[in-house]
Every structure is written in C-alpha cells, then in structure tokens.
Amino acid sequence: MLLNKIDITITLTTSEAALQITYLIQMVIGSLANVILFFHSISPVLIGQSQRPTDMIHTHMAVANLLVLLSPGIPHTMAAFIPRNPLSRLGCKFVYYLQKMARSTALCSTCVLSTYQSFTLTSRRLEWVVLRGRAPKVIGPSCCTCWMLSFLMYIPVPLKITGPQNMHNYTDTKGTWFCSPLPTEIRTSYLWSISDAMFIGLMVWSSGSMVLLLLRHCQRVQYIHTPTGHHRCTPETRAAHTILMLVVTFVTFYFLNSILSFYIAAFFDIRLWLIQTSNVLGSCFPTISPFLLLLRDPRTPSGRFKC
C-alpha cells in the first residue's frame, strides 16, 4: 500500500513537472513571437509609412496575447522555483482579472480581423463596396472598443477571487500558490459565455462566408494554367487562408479550455494539475497565432512564396 502511494505521488509530481515545463516553454516562445509580431506590425509607422488596417489589428492582438501569457505565467514560473507564496490576495485579484480581460480582448480582436477580411473578399456590389471603403476607418476604434468592453465586462472578477489557498488535503502543497475562484463565479460565467458566443458566432459566420467565396473563386479560375503548372495565391486569398487557420485554432482550444474551466468552477476542483492543464490549453492560441500571422505575411520571405 505504501509503495502504491509513493508511485502515485511520483506520477503526479512528474506530470506536474511536465505541465510546468510545457507552460514555461509556451510562455517564453509565445512571448517572443508576440513581441516580434508587435514590432513587425508597427514597423511601417516607425519608418514613416502608413499602417495597414490588418497591422493595426495585429498590434492589439500581440499585446492581448502577451498579457494572456504573462499574467498567469509569471506566478506559475515563480511557483516552480521559489518556496513561498508569490501572490497576496490583492495580487491574485489583479492577475486573474488581467488574464480574463486580455483573453476576451484577444477573442474580440480575432473577430474584428476575421470580419474585416470577410469584407475585403465580398462581391463588388455597390453596398458592399461602400462598406469595404469605410471598414479601414473603423478598425482602430473597433480595437479600442474591444479593450473597453473587456475592461468593463470583467470588473466583477476581483470580487469572485479569494486568493491563494488549498481547499483539499492533497500532496501538491504548491496548490496554495494559485488563485481560487468562489463557487458563485459559475453564475457570472454564464453572462461572459454569452458575449464569447456572440464573437465566436461572428467569426464562424465570416469564416464560412470566406470559404464559400474562395470555393466560387476556385471554380472560376480552375481552367487557368500558367507555364509552371500552378498559380500564385492572391494576397486576399492568402489572408483568407490565414484567418481560417486562426479561427479554427482559436475555436478548438477555446472549447477545450472552456470545458475544463467549467468543470473546475462547477465542482470547485482546484487541484494543481487541473489548473495547470487549463492554463496550458488557454495559452495555446496566444502562442500559435503570431507564428501563423508572421509566417504567412507577404512581407516576410516565407509568406511570399507559400500559399
């Protein structure tokens, strides 16, 4: 019996260490990629050129992704190396609020990017041309609105966080490191889920519209043959492919993370490995998205030749 308990403890410790290492790698690589994306997006402004509307959205996405990665990442990293609690009750409230607000802003910014790209691929009817001409002018205010909505919507979050504590008698004593939501937070989560569902619905609608437009475009140009046997993707098509990959990546990891977060909130199960797994899933999109945007940007060497 004693050997079985030792084996279970070793297994849990190994899995927790693997999750910590995974999250640390995500935080370092994702933060570096988002910093590169940020400076790549504002580089036209630095050299005196006009910034593209998509570059403006990428700038906001990079900042939101950095906050998503660093807000829970720094306490988790400290927990792996420092034998004392890093966060006070006030620190927990601030970190948890910052993470929620940044995650919502990243979702809203991705929705703005997907919707804008859908407008650029619409047919050339007069009403769509008028909307497409006005779309770049509202990109900046739309991104700022995303930040304001997230800031106001998650104001109740600090009231729902109790601070570092260990609610169960587990062997993972470092469970006292992480912030614990109150059981009543699940009621507020329903309201937040409604706004998330609206943004995801817009993303799915705009992505579906782009898929239909691309399919029709492929049917119209499938008879065209170049001397090399293939044709290069247009910038609009390449951008649409990128947005589709972003949306699929976001929705996949969002639902996986939401299911686990719902379980933690519903059953008030704050075991360390569950919290770490939830954070690893929540950090996948902020880590992957800058690579998709950078590698498929036509200004980068890899983005010019790949379709």
N, C-alpha and C positions, 0 to 999 in steps of 0.2 A: 504493500500500500504506500509506504514511504517513497519507494522508487518511482511509483506511478506519479505521485505528486511532484517529485523532482523533475521527471520527464516533462510533465505538463508545464511546469514553471519555466524550464529551459526552452520549450517550444514557444511559449508566449513571449519570452524575452527575445528569442531570435526573430520572431515575426514582428515584434515592436521595433527592434533594431532595424530590420529591413524596411519597415514603413518610414522610420525616421530618416534613413539614408535616402530612400526614394524621394521623400519630400524635400530633403536638403538639396538633392540634385535638381529637382524641379525648380526650386526657388532660385538657385544660382543661375542655371541655364535660362530659365524663363525671364528672370530679371534682366540678364544681359541682353537677351533678344529684344525685350521691350524697350530697353534704353537705346539700342541700335535703331529700332523702328521709330522711336520718338525723334531722334536726331535726323534720321533719313527723311522723315515727313516734314520737318521744319527746315531742312536744308535749302529749299528754294527761297524761303524768307531770308535766310542768313546771307545768301548771295545776291539778294535784291530782285528776285523773280517773284511772280505771283504764285500762290499756293493753290494746288488743285483742290476741289471740294473733297475728294476722297482722302487726300493727305491730311486735311483738317480733321476728318473723322478718325483716321489712323492715329493722330496725335492724342485725341481724347481716349481712344481705346488703349493706347500704350500706357497712359497714366493710370487708367482704371485697372488694367491688368497688373501693373506694378503694385498698386495698393492691395489688390486681392492676394497677391503672392506674399507681400512683405508683412501685412497686418497680422496674420496668424503665424507666418513663417518665422519671424524673429523670436517670439516666445517658444515655439517648438524647438528651434535650434538651441536656445539657451537651456531648455529643459534637458537636452542631451548631454550638456557639458557642465552645468552649474548645479551644485547640490543644494539649492534653496529656491524658494518660490520667487519668480521674477516679477509677477504682476500683483498689484493690490486690487482691491475691489473696484476702485476707480479706473485702474488700468485695464481691467477686464471689460468694463463697460465701453471704454474708448475703442479698444481693439475689435471687439465684436461688432460695434456699430460701424466702424470704418470698413470692416470686411463686408458686411451686408450692403452698405451704401455703394462700395466700389463694384461689387458683384452685380447689383442692379443697374449701375451705370454702364458696365460692360455689355449687359444684355440690351439695354436701350440703344447704345451706340452701334452695336451689331445690327439691330433692327433698322436704324437710320441708314446705315451703309447698304443693307440689302434693299430697302425701299428705294433709295436713290439710284442704285444700279438698275433696278427694275424700270425706273422712269427713263433711263438712258437707252433702254432697249425697246421701248414701246414703238408702236407704229407711228407713222408721220401724219396722222390726222391732226387737224388744227388745234383741237382742245388739248391733245397730248403735247404738241409742240409748245404751246403756251406754258403748260405746267413744267415741261422739261427746261424751258428757258428760265423759269423762276426758281427752280429747285436749288441751284448753287447758292442763291442769295439767302436761303433759309437754313443752310447746313450749319453754320455757326450758331445761330440762335437755337436750333434743334438740339445740338450737342450740349449747350449750356442749360437748356431745359431739362435734359436728362439728369444732369448733376443736381439741379434744384429739386426735381421730383424725388430723386433718391434721398436727398438730404432731408426733405420734409416727411417722406413716407416712413422712414425708419427712425424717426425721433422716439417712438415708444420702445425701441430696442434696449436702451440703457436701463429702463425700468424693469425689464424682464431678465436681467442678468444679476446673479447673486454673488459672483466672484469665485476664486479658486476654492474648490472643496472636493472631498472624496465621500460620496454618498454611500458607497458599498465597501465591504471589507475585502478588497482584492489585494493580491500580492503586488500589483503595479502601484507602488506608493507614489509614483510621479503623476498619478491621476489627479493629485491635488494641484497640479500646475495649471490646468486648463479651465477656462471659464464655463460655468454651468448655467444653462437657461432654466427658468422656472417652468413647472408643468403647464402653467396657463399660457405659455408662449404659443402653444399649438393653435389657440383660438385666433391670435393675431396672424399666425402664418396663413390662415385661410384668406385673409384680405390681401396679403402680399402675393399669394398664389394667383389671385385674380389679375393683378397687374402683369405678373410674369406671363400668364396665359395670353393676355392681350398682345404683348410684344412678340411672343413666340408665334401666335396666330398670324401677325403681320409678316413675320419672317417667312413662315411657311407659304403664305399667300404670294408674296413677292418672289420667292424661290420657285414656286410652281409656275408662276407667270413666265419667269425666265426660261424654265425648262421647255415650256410649250413654244416660246419664241425661238429658242435655239433649235428645237426639232423642226419647226417650219423652215427656218433658215437653212438647215442641213438638207432638207428635201429640195429646196430651190437651187442650191449650188452643187448638188451631188454630181451633176453632169459636167462640171468644170474640171478640167485636168491641166495641171501645169507640166512643164517639161521634166521636172524632177519627180513627178508622180504624187506630189502632195502639195497642199497649200498651207500657208502660214495663218495662224489664227489672227483675227482682227483684235484690236485692243478691247473692244466691248465684249467679244466672246470670251477672251481670256479672263477679263474681270468677272464676267458672269460665272465662269467655272470656279474662280477663287471664292466668290461669295457663296456658291452652292456648297463647296467644301467646308467653309466656315460655319454655315448654318447646320449642316449635318453633324459636324464635330461638336458644336455647342449644344444642340438638342440632345445628342446621345449622352454626353457627360452630365448635362443638366438633369435629365431624368434619373440617371443612376445616383447622382448625388442627392436629389430630392427625395428619392425613395429611402435612402439611408438616413437622411436628416429627419424625415417624417417618423421613422422608427425610433430614433433617439429621442425626439420630442414627445412622441405619443407614450412611450413606455418609460421615459425618463431614465434611459440606459446610457450612462456616461462613462462606460468603460473606455480606457485609454486607446485600445486598438480600434474601437469604433470611431472615436473622434479623429484619430489619425487617418483612417481609411476615408472618412468623409472629406477631410481636408485635401488628401491626395487626389480624390476624384474632382473636387472643386477647383484644383489647381491645374488640371489637365488642359482645359481650354486656354487659360492665360499663358500657358507655356507653349502650346502648339500654334495658336493663331498668329503670333508675329512671324514665325517661320513661313507660314502659308502666304502672308502678305508680302514678305520680303523676297522670297524665292520666286514668286510669280509676278513681281513688279516688273514692267517692261524696262524700267531704268536700270535694273540690275542685270549683270551678264547672263545669269541663269534664266531670268524672266524673258529675255529677248528671243530665245530660241526654243523654249519649251512651251507646249500647248497642252 
